[in-house]
Amino acid sequence: MQIGLDNKTGAQTPAAESTSPTKPQHIPIPANDTVNIGSARLPAKRIPLSASGLRTLMKWVDVLIACAVSWYFLALSGGNLLSSTVYQILPFALIPLAMSWGLRLASAYEFSLNKGILDHMLSNANGAGLPLVGLGVLTYLMYPEEAATWPVVAMVVTWLVINSVHAHALAFSRHSLRAGWMSENVVIVGATPNARRLIERNGATNELNIVGIFDDRLSRAPTSIGRAPLLGRLDDLLTWERLPEIDRIVVTVTSDARDRVKTLVDRLRILPQRVVLLLDLEGFDPESESLAKIAHSPAAYVSGSPRDTRRAMSKRVFDLVMASLLLVGLTPFMLLLALIIKLDSPGPVFFRQRRHGFNNQIIRVWKFRSMRDDPGAAERMQRQTEADDPRITRIGSFIRQSSLDEVPQLINVLKGEMSLVGPRPHAVGMTAQEQSVNSIVGDYAHRHRVKPGITGWAQINGSRGPVHTTELVRGRVRLDMEYVNRSSFWLDCYIVLMTLPRLLGDAHRIR
């Protein structure tokens, strides 16, 4: 059995009903009929946090709570972090470590819909309580009674607060999953028995938001399986305007349909979404295993890779902190630059262009206007910048060469549409040698598996500015994919540090 969905799970929304084990009535659909793709089951509201992200967040919240409680009672006992001895601080310092260790061993962070509320709260109480009880006993054995009282009180308060926080987190996670707010939107390719098994099992827990099904063989496919409607053919999926809202594509086929699998996978590889292959669900026990755990099989990924929630959260924190500091520090300079742009030429100060973001979503990228005002250019790129481009204003030439026109994109970073580091977002309709850039390189869309960035690996390695030839496009995509595959916190730090020196060293490049 293999399936490739990772821990970023969600819920079917609205709540799905378990389907009957009996076979559904297959209603033939003429091959030339148009299927109503508008019946796709996409949630109206989503929270930018996955179930695995919630688990990671709760681990940090628990440690911070335990540290805060320990520090508070240390202060009440007359101690101080700077002046107290290690002997006085030690029992307080061990509270977060003992509590966190116990919760992890008790699987208290598994907010599974398969697990009862009472079972979860008992696991949480035992996981946090037993290590703290042991620590309390050791404290009374090693310290005088008057010195041991405050640490033990801190342990009791920590245990009560942690249990209360976990109860609220459990209620929030269950409601969010069932409502689809934290769901991962999934489409199924292939109206097969495997698709039916996946949908039936999802109906019991609602962990995934199964948007619908696509199948080229419409004449042999049912109009729906359970509450998942048949949306159309594979071509309809590839051209669907709401495809950027889909997180995962699951190909459900029989293990002997090798030629069909190869054809489907080859056509789906061009998409930025993760494509996974579900071969079999036999032997799956919904009483003891969740779809999320079963799905975390990297061998089943045929395009993309499992999402690293911890890496995503650390990158987001890095973006928020750095972008906030830069925006505050640069605000006076930005106001002055805005005034100069306004006096230099007629038109707005800012230029907001439609560009491709994460998962090919269309975002509006902020820039200081550096060219003559042209509202049409904001919707679609008409032509790339050239040497001595007459459209560039006097101040525009300076801010483009120095990349100061990109500074307002810190707003996009704070909004979560961009990152400080990542592949540069290309404009909608961008071409090179009269060819669409996404047709020049087969893996072009894979650069959109991460958020676009203000700077990136390509930019510090010489690929900065317009790409007028197919060779330049291929070089840019190659560098972008190097970053996608190697992305890490330290690589981001290196790119940020190298951006200014490399920028100053390539002033001759067209911008």
VENNORBEL-V327551 format. One record per backbone hydrogen bond with DSSP energy under -0.5 kcal/mol. NH is the residue of the N-H (numbers start at 0). CO is the residue of the C=O. Records with the same first field share a line. If there is no record, write none. Layout:
# VENNORBEL-V327551
NH=CO + CO
This chain:
# VENNORBEL-V327551
1=279
2=293
8=6
9=206
25=23
26=24
27=25
28=217
32=29
34=32
36=34
38=35
39=36
40=210
41=39
46=180
48=46
50=8
51=6
53=49
54=50
55=51
56=52
57=53
58=54
59=55
60=56
61=57
62=58
63=59
64=60
65=61
66=62
67=63
68=64
69=65
70=66
71=67
72=68
73=69
74=70
75=71
76=72
77=74
78=73
83=79
88=84
89=85
91=88
92=88
93=89
94=90 + 91
95=91
96=92
97=93
98=94
99=95
100=96
101=97
102=98
103=99
104=100
105=101
106=103
107=102
109=106
110=108
111=109
114=111
119=115
120=116
121=117
122=118
123=119
124=120
125=121
126=122
127=123
128=124
129=125
130=126
131=127
132=128
133=129
134=130
135=131
136=132
137=133
138=134
139=135
140=136
141=137
142=138
146=143
147=143
148=144
149=145
150=146
151=147
152=148
153=149
154=150
155=151
156=152
157=153
158=154
159=155
160=156
161=157
162=158
163=159
164=160
165=161
166=162
167=163
168=164
169=165
170=166
171=167
172=168
173=169
174=170
175=171
176=172
177=173
178=174
179=175
180=175
181=175
182=179
184=182
185=208
186=247
187=211
188=249
189=187 + 213
191=189
195=191
196=192
197=193
198=194
199=195
200=196
201=197
202=198
203=199 + 200
204=200 + 201
205=201
208=183
209=207
210=185 + 208
211=185
212=228
213=187
214=231
217=215
219=216
220=217
224=227
227=224
228=226
229=222
230=212 + 228
231=212
236=232
237=233
238=234
239=236
242=239
244=241
245=242
246=184
247=184
248=273
249=186
250=248 + 275
251=188 + 249
252=250 + 277
256=253
257=255
260=256
261=257
262=258
263=259
264=260
265=261
266=262
267=263
268=264
270=267
273=246
274=302
275=248 + 273
276=299
277=250 + 275
278=1 + 276
279=1
283=280
285=283
287=284
288=284
293=289
294=290
295=291 + 292
296=2 + 294
297=295
299=296
300=297
301=274 + 299
302=274
308=306
311=307
312=308
313=309
314=310
315=311
316=312
317=313
318=314
319=315
320=316
321=317
322=318
323=319
324=320
325=321
326=322
327=323
328=324
329=325
330=326 + 327
333=329
334=330
335=331
336=332
337=333
338=334
339=335
340=336
341=337
342=338
343=339
344=340
350=366
352=350 + 364
353=377
354=362
355=425
356=360
358=447
359=356
360=357
362=354 + 360
364=352 + 362
366=350
367=404
368=348
371=390
372=345
376=373
377=373 + 374
378=375
379=375
380=427
388=385
391=388
392=369
396=392
397=393
398=394
399=395
400=396
401=397
402=399
403=398
404=398
405=402
406=403
408=405
409=406
410=407
412=408
413=409
414=410
415=411 + 412
416=411
417=411
418=451
421=454
427=353
429=426
431=434
432=467
434=431
436=429
438=435
439=435 + 436
440=436
443=440
445=442
446=443
447=444
448=445
449=446
452=422
453=418
454=419
459=455
460=456 + 457
461=458
462=457
463=461
467=465
472=468
473=469
474=470
475=471
476=472
477=473
478=474
479=475
480=476
481=477
482=478
483=479
484=480
485=481
486=482
491=487
492=488
493=489
494=490
495=491
496=492
497=493
498=494
499=495
500=496
501=497
502=498
503=499
504=500
505=501 + 502
506=503
508=505
